[in-house]
């Protein structure tokens, strides 16, 4: 016969579940409080300020949509939005093209854990210096009398210096790719290092070539790392302003540059509009990337 659980055991199990739920909420409360105070409330405040009335040098808490209309109808600011999206896509693609082979070598071909660590440390050595130093260091490299032009001329590839290398959108792409490439390398290397070598060896024994192994085994298993790296790169590139200002000679305006210039002009409401749009753009990008791979399941 089926044994019926006693009432005491049922009440004891229910009490334990209630205790576990209380403990869960207790553990979550510091993080929830922190995120509420320093993320949710500031974002709501920025959204609220974006509807304030902006005059030449002052802002008043009278709700209006004038700043939103100005942003959404201005070709200058819409062009800055499109420039931000374009540069983000190009930098995301370039960091993936440059970073994936490096991660493939470190994570898959190098099996010695100590050597892997050393190679990853070498990748992050540039971060031991100031961000601005790393950005400004590209100026003497990309200038008409810079190292790159001199090398190309010595090799006979060009006959005169290339002026397009500096103070252009190309220089911004080069600088951002170098700065943020390591954020693509790290997560992909981690995922590639988890691949069992026996799986690849079995595929070789079955007659699969490199490209088929890469397409059916390596690439799918590394996709969580690609998505994590893409999120890191996207968040930082979309919020960029210093690299664009330093390497483009202020010829390339991103949303971050718009926010900085408006804050400097004390136009808080308009800066808040640009900030809200930038936050929404980041949210859409991150949500789209998270749809590619179920990170909770894969990691």
Order of alpha helices (4+ residues) and beta strands (2+ residues): alpha-alpha-beta-beta-alpha-alpha-alpha-alpha-alpha-alpha-alpha-alpha-alpha-alpha-alpha-alpha-alpha-alpha
